[in-house]
């Protein structure tokens, strides 16, 4: 059923994606590291969440609701440590996002906005929205792992150029300028 239905997920930045069971299972599996859970457990929980949403006939569900369902399911199947780890990771990521800034030149600084970066990627490389969001998420993850409080637009462009090259998309259009 992965991505084949009409269920949409509204992301924090107001972007909308098709519900993807594989993506949810992968996120659950990452939260289960260090527990007795297997990928099969993560997959079954993800499928159960998809089935629940389908049966409720909700066409667009907020990502935080999916997260709450996942945490509840982890607890119900005896994986409370994984539920706790997922909650802690989400809280830490949210805090880091709120403190991250982008420096545009010498005098303009803005709050981090993954949606802005995804749109820049879509326009600059003429890729799909899904690809733009995927690459933006990768960049965001790298910045958050590094603990960057502020990043220059030039560094973002360098990161994007490198990633797009790694993905084989560097020649799609000329690279963006810092």
C-alpha positions, 0 to 999 in steps of 0.5 A: 500500500506504500504511497499508492493511496490518497492519504496525504501527510501535512508536514510541519512546514505546511508541505504535503506528502503522500503517506509512505509506509516505508518511510514511516517504518524506517523512522520507527526502525531508527527509533528502535535501535538498541531495543529487542525490536526487529524491522518486522516490528517497525513495518507492522506498526507502520502498516497498522497506522496506515490501515487505521488512517485509511479506515478513518477516511481522513484524506490529510493527516498532520505529521504530528498525529502520525508521530503520536500514533507511532509513539502510542503503538510503540508503547502498546507493543512493549517498546517504551524505550523506543517511544521515549527515544523517538520523543526525545529525538523529536524534541531535540530536533525541534529545539535545534531547528528553532535556534538555527539561522541562515546568513544571507550576505553580511547584514541579513539573517533569517530563521531556518526554514526547510521549506525555503531550502526545498523550494530553492532546490526545486527551482535551481535544479528543476527537480520534483517537490519530493526530491527537493524535500528529500535533499533539504531534509538531508541538509537539515540533518547534517546541520543539526548533527553538526550543531550549527547555530548559524550557516551562511547561504554560501555554505548551504549552496556548497552543501547542495552542489555536493549532494546534487552531484552525489545524486547525479543531478549536478548537471541538470541545470547550472548550480545556484550561486551563494 
